[in-house]
Amino acid sequence: MRFDLQSAVIMVTATVSSLSVAWWLTHSEPRAAEAAVVMPAIAGAPASGGVAQIARSADGHYWAQADVEGRAVRMLVDTGASVVALTREDALRLGLRLTPADFTQTVETASGPVMAAAVELDHVSVAGARVEDVRALVVEEGLPHSLLGMSYLGRLSAFEARPNGLTLRP
């Protein structure tokens, strides 16, 4: 077995990234007083469109190229995230103009507590599996990647993970 510095750096980077996301996911629940505002029961029309396939990436995660309100956003598929979570950068690219006063929700990230703004997205579509009126949070800072959470996934009729890929069924 060959072991070199480049392999070690890649392994450490992948491990740190995975641990960061895992920590953020386990600490990202809003406070109980805020739960009713941020995470009401999943409601709305069911998904439409066709069955979508997402290949498993070399890092072991499922990365989706999502169409969010007509713009492409790379998102980590995250069944542990209650809602779709957008980085501030992705929100700006989508044209969401938020002011400091919009960031009223506190969420825990790997970097500690940060503020988030609740938004509703007109639609989110992954390879044709489309959901209208999707609840989301824009995390002001500390979120390394936008997350495709349960406010999208929970509106599908089913999603199934297999070793090589993920199937989304509207």
NORQUIDA-V996488 format. One line per field, one symbol per residue. ss: DSSP state (~ for helix, > for strand, _ for the rest). psi: psi as a letter, one per 30 degrees, with the letter a starting at -180 (. if undefined). burial: I if it has 9 or more other C-alpha atoms within 8 Angstrom, else O. A space follows every 10 residues. Layout:
# NORQUIDA-V996488
ss->???
psi->???
burial->???
This chain:
# NORQUIDA-V996488
ss->____~~~~~~ ~~~~~~~~~~ ~~~~~~____ _~~~~~~~__ _______>__ _>>>>>____ _>>>>>>>__ >>>>>>>___ ___>>>>~~~ ~~~______~ ~~__>>>>>_ _>>>>>>>>> >>>>>>__>> >>>>>>>>>_ _____>>>_~ ~~~____>>> >>__>>>>>_
psi->kkjleeeeee eeeeeeeeee eeeeefggkl leffeeeeil kkllklllal kkkkkklfgf ljkkjkjjhg kkkkkkkjff kelkkkleee eeefgjjkle ffifkklklf gaklllkklk kelkkjhfjk klikklkjke lfjflkkjaf feefflflkk kleflkkkj.
burial->OOOOOOOIOO OOOIOOOOOI IOIIIOIIOI OOOIIOOIIO OOOOOIIOOI IIIIIIOOOO IIIIIIIIIO OOIIIIIIIO IIIIIIIIOI IIOIOOOOOO OIIOIIIIII OOOIIIIIOO IIIIIIIIII IIIIIIIIII OIIOIIIIII IIIOIIIOIO OOOOIIIIII
